[in-house]
Amino acid sequence: MPYGCRKSARWQCCSRCSWSATFRNPRLWPALSTSTLIIGATFSAFSYFNPILTEVTGFGTGTVPLLLVAYGAATVVGNTVVGRLADRHTIAVLLCGLVLSLGFLVGFALCTHLAVPAVVFMMGIGLAGVTMNPAMVTRVQRAGNARALVNTVHASFITLGVIVGSLVGGPAISAYGLRAPIWLGAGLAALGIVSLVPEFGRWKRRRTRRTRRTGRTRRTGRTSRVVAGASGTGGATTASAVSTVSAASAASAASGAPIAPAAPEAARVRPAAGP
């Protein structure tokens, strides 16, 4: 086999081994599943906003597009906030976002017939729903890698969430009414929280270990500074004593008088005079 063919075959074999190892990672599949649950929870309600807002809440057909524009603005704000926090606080952002989504979905389901609370909870769903995408991507890339195959599979799981939320919501409406897809979204958000619990426990343990290491490092640094300061003070005292003895020796040599031995340190210390 020519050298180029052997090199290509080795590269393909290494690539297959790398992909196989990536997808055998036990942390990758929970991350992908959480992304599906997050998007499914959001789109199970979002897909049916129009009939819910017109037939249950009572808004006119001309008002719903304006409400959807406000929903999009809330999504932009949420993306901005999550994008700043996703890299350093990935698991905390996902957990907080799912808890908020669950609360907003339950509130929307309970207050759909009230115009003002329904709009508030709808904006909350936009603020904490699909806006978790930066944190989802960060978690998946850390569990797997940032290459094209992992990102493509992640996009497929996100699309699966859209399909599940929209597809199951239709039969649920036929069976239980227009509020059913909102409750479906709340159930998916609750499952997303459950899927995050093991990862959140690992994140807390890592954070605790890091805090302890930082505390030990700071205590060690303070001790080193104290020892260095004490050594500097002792060195200065010794140098002063040596210079004093040298001066006395020089004076005695000049006058021809014998040099008296230096008194011990304890003998040179005089107690303070009383009052």
C-alpha positions as CSV (number, residue, x, y, z in Angstrom):
1,M,0.0,0.0,0.0
2,P,1.4,3.5,-0.9
3,Y,2.5,5.7,2.0
4,G,-0.3,8.2,1.4
5,C,-2.9,5.5,1.5
6,R,-1.4,4.0,4.7
7,K,-1.3,7.5,6.3
8,S,-5.0,8.1,5.3
9,A,-6.0,4.7,6.7
10,R,-4.3,5.4,10.0
11,W,-5.9,8.8,10.2
12,Q,-9.4,7.2,9.6
13,C,-8.8,4.5,12.1
14,C,-7.6,7.1,14.8
15,S,-10.7,9.3,14.0
16,R,-13.1,6.3,14.4
17,C,-11.4,5.4,17.7
18,S,-11.6,9.0,18.9
19,W,-15.3,9.3,18.0
20,S,-16.1,5.9,19.6
21,A,-14.3,7.0,22.8
22,T,-16.2,10.3,22.8
23,F,-19.6,8.7,22.5
24,R,-18.8,6.1,25.1
25,N,-18.3,8.9,27.6
26,P,-21.0,8.4,30.3
27,R,-21.3,12.2,30.9
28,L,-22.1,13.0,27.3
29,W,-25.5,11.4,27.0
30,P,-27.0,13.0,30.1
31,A,-25.9,16.3,28.7
32,L,-27.6,15.7,25.4
33,S,-30.7,14.5,27.1
34,T,-30.9,17.6,29.3
35,S,-30.7,19.7,26.2
36,T,-33.7,17.8,24.7
37,L,-35.7,18.3,27.9
38,I,-35.0,22.0,28.1
39,I,-36.0,22.7,24.5
40,G,-39.0,20.4,24.7
41,A,-40.3,22.1,27.8
42,T,-40.1,25.5,26.1
43,F,-41.5,24.6,22.7
44,S,-44.4,22.5,24.1
45,A,-45.8,25.9,25.3
46,F,-44.4,28.2,22.6
47,S,-45.9,26.1,19.8
48,Y,-49.4,26.8,21.0
49,F,-49.1,30.4,22.3
50,N,-51.4,31.7,19.6
51,P,-54.5,29.6,20.4
52,I,-53.8,29.8,24.1
53,L,-53.6,33.6,24.1
54,T,-56.6,34.1,21.8
55,E,-59.0,31.4,23.1
56,V,-58.1,31.2,26.8
57,T,-56.6,34.6,27.7
58,G,-58.8,36.5,25.3
59,F,-56.3,38.7,23.4
60,G,-57.2,39.7,19.9
61,T,-55.4,38.3,16.8
62,G,-53.7,41.6,16.2
63,T,-52.2,41.7,19.8
64,V,-50.6,38.3,19.7
65,P,-47.8,39.3,17.2
66,L,-46.8,42.2,19.5
67,L,-46.7,39.8,22.5
68,L,-44.5,37.4,20.5
69,V,-42.2,40.4,19.7
70,A,-41.9,41.1,23.4
71,Y,-41.2,37.4,24.0
72,G,-38.4,37.6,21.5
73,A,-36.9,40.6,23.2
74,A,-37.0,38.7,26.5
75,T,-35.1,35.9,24.8
76,V,-32.4,38.3,23.6
77,V,-32.0,39.6,27.2
78,G,-31.8,36.1,28.6
79,N,-29.2,35.0,26.0
80,T,-27.1,38.0,26.9
81,V,-27.1,37.1,30.6
82,V,-26.6,33.4,30.1
83,G,-23.8,34.0,27.6
84,R,-21.8,35.9,30.2
85,L,-22.3,33.2,32.9
86,A,-22.3,30.0,31.0
87,D,-18.5,29.4,30.8
88,R,-17.8,29.7,34.5
89,H,-21.1,28.6,36.1
90,T,-22.5,26.1,33.5
91,I,-24.3,23.7,35.8
92,A,-25.6,26.4,38.1
93,V,-27.0,28.4,35.1
94,L,-28.7,25.3,33.8
95,L,-30.2,24.3,37.1
96,C,-31.4,27.9,37.9
97,G,-32.8,28.2,34.3
98,L,-34.8,24.9,34.6
99,V,-36.1,25.9,38.0
100,L,-37.3,29.3,36.7
101,S,-38.8,27.6,33.6
102,L,-40.7,25.2,35.8
103,G,-42.0,28.1,37.9
104,F,-43.0,30.2,34.9
105,L,-44.7,27.3,33.1
106,V,-46.7,26.4,36.2
107,G,-47.7,30.0,36.7
108,F,-48.7,30.4,33.0
109,A,-50.8,27.2,33.2
110,L,-52.6,28.4,36.4
111,C,-53.1,32.1,35.3
112,T,-53.7,31.7,31.6
113,H,-57.2,33.2,31.9
114,L,-55.8,36.4,33.5
115,A,-54.3,38.8,30.9
116,V,-51.5,40.5,33.0
117,P,-50.2,37.5,34.9
118,A,-50.3,35.4,31.7
119,V,-48.1,38.0,29.8
120,V,-45.7,38.2,32.7
121,F,-45.3,34.4,32.9
122,M,-45.0,34.2,29.1
123,M,-42.1,36.7,29.2
124,G,-40.5,34.6,31.9
125,I,-40.6,31.6,29.7
126,G,-38.8,33.5,27.0
127,L,-36.3,34.8,29.5
128,A,-35.4,31.4,30.9
129,G,-36.2,28.9,28.2
130,V,-34.2,28.6,25.0
131,T,-31.8,31.2,26.4
132,M,-29.9,28.4,28.1
133,N,-28.5,27.3,24.8
134,P,-24.9,28.7,25.5
135,A,-24.8,26.7,28.8
136,M,-26.1,23.6,27.0
137,V,-23.4,23.9,24.3
138,T,-20.7,24.5,26.9
139,R,-21.7,21.4,28.9
140,V,-21.9,19.2,25.9
141,Q,-18.5,20.3,24.6
142,R,-16.8,19.7,27.9
143,A,-18.4,16.3,28.2
144,G,-17.4,15.4,24.6
145,N,-15.4,17.8,22.6
146,A,-15.9,20.9,20.4
147,R,-15.6,19.1,17.0
148,A,-18.2,19.0,14.3
149,L,-19.7,15.6,15.0
150,V,-20.5,16.3,18.6
151,N,-22.0,19.6,17.8
152,T,-24.1,18.0,15.0
153,V,-25.4,15.3,17.3
154,H,-26.2,18.0,19.9
155,A,-28.2,20.0,17.3
156,S,-30.1,16.8,16.5
157,F,-31.0,16.4,20.2
158,I,-32.2,20.0,20.3
159,T,-34.4,19.4,17.2
160,L,-35.7,16.3,18.9
161,G,-36.8,18.5,21.8
162,V,-38.7,20.8,19.4
163,I,-40.4,17.7,17.8
164,V,-41.4,16.1,21.1
165,G,-42.8,19.3,22.6
166,S,-44.8,20.2,19.6
167,L,-45.9,16.7,18.6
168,V,-47.1,15.5,22.0
169,G,-48.8,18.9,22.7
170,G,-51.3,18.3,19.9
171,P,-52.9,15.1,21.3
172,A,-52.7,16.5,24.8
173,I,-54.8,19.5,23.7
174,S,-57.4,17.1,22.1
175,A,-57.6,15.1,25.4
176,Y,-57.2,17.8,28.1
177,G,-57.6,21.2,26.6
178,L,-55.4,24.1,25.6
179,R,-53.5,24.2,28.9
180,A,-52.3,20.7,28.5
181,P,-49.1,21.5,26.5
182,I,-48.1,24.0,29.2
183,W,-48.3,21.3,31.8
184,L,-46.4,19.0,29.5
185,G,-43.7,21.6,29.4
186,A,-43.6,21.8,33.2
187,G,-43.2,18.0,33.3
188,L,-40.3,18.1,30.9
189,A,-38.7,20.9,32.9
190,A,-39.0,18.8,36.1
191,L,-37.4,15.9,34.3
192,G,-34.6,18.2,33.2
193,I,-33.9,19.2,36.8
194,V,-33.8,15.5,37.8
195,S,-31.3,14.8,35.0
196,L,-29.0,17.6,36.4
197,V,-28.9,16.4,40.0
198,P,-25.9,14.0,39.6
199,E,-23.9,16.6,37.7
200,F,-24.8,19.3,40.1
201,G,-23.5,17.1,43.0
202,R,-20.2,16.5,41.2
203,W,-20.0,20.3,40.5
204,K,-20.5,21.1,44.2
205,R,-17.8,18.6,45.2
206,R,-15.3,20.1,42.8
207,R,-16.1,23.6,44.0
208,T,-15.6,22.5,47.6
209,R,-12.3,21.0,46.8
210,R,-11.2,24.0,44.9
211,T,-12.2,26.3,47.8
212,R,-10.3,24.2,50.3
213,R,-7.2,24.2,48.1
214,T,-7.4,28.0,47.7
215,G,-7.8,28.4,51.5
216,R,-4.7,26.2,52.1
217,T,-2.7,28.2,49.6
218,R,-3.7,31.5,51.2
219,R,-2.8,30.2,54.7
220,T,0.6,29.0,53.4
221,G,1.3,32.3,51.8
222,R,0.5,34.2,55.0
223,T,2.7,31.9,57.0
224,S,5.6,32.4,54.5
225,R,5.2,36.1,54.7
226,V,5.3,36.0,58.6
227,V,8.4,33.8,58.6
228,A,10.1,36.1,56.1
229,G,9.3,39.1,58.1
230,A,10.6,37.5,61.3
231,S,13.8,36.5,59.5
232,G,14.3,40.0,58.2
233,T,13.9,41.4,61.8
234,G,16.3,38.9,63.2
235,G,18.8,39.6,60.5
236,A,18.6,43.3,61.1
237,T,19.1,42.8,64.9
238,T,22.1,40.6,64.3
239,A,23.7,43.0,61.9
240,S,23.2,45.9,64.4
241,A,24.9,43.8,67.1
242,V,27.8,42.9,64.9
243,S,28.4,46.5,63.9
244,T,28.3,47.6,67.5
245,V,30.9,45.0,68.5
246,S,33.1,45.9,65.6
247,A,33.0,49.6,66.5
248,A,33.9,48.8,70.1
249,S,36.8,46.6,69.0
250,A,38.2,49.4,66.8
251,A,38.0,51.9,69.6
252,S,39.8,49.6,72.0
253,A,42.6,48.8,69.5
254,A,43.2,52.5,69.0
255,S,43.4,53.3,72.7
256,G,45.5,50.1,73.5
257,A,42.9,48.9,76.1
258,P,42.0,45.2,76.3
259,I,38.8,44.2,74.6
260,A,36.1,43.1,77.0
261,P,34.1,40.0,76.1
262,A,30.6,40.7,74.8
263,A,27.9,40.0,77.3
264,P,25.2,37.5,76.4
265,E,21.9,38.9,75.0
266,A,20.0,38.1,78.1
267,A,22.4,40.0,80.3
268,R,22.2,43.1,78.1
269,V,18.5,43.3,78.5
270,R,17.6,45.5,81.5
271,P,14.2,45.5,83.1
272,A,12.2,48.7,82.8
273,A,12.6,51.1,85.7
274,G,9.7,51.3,88.1
275,P,7.8,54.4,88.7
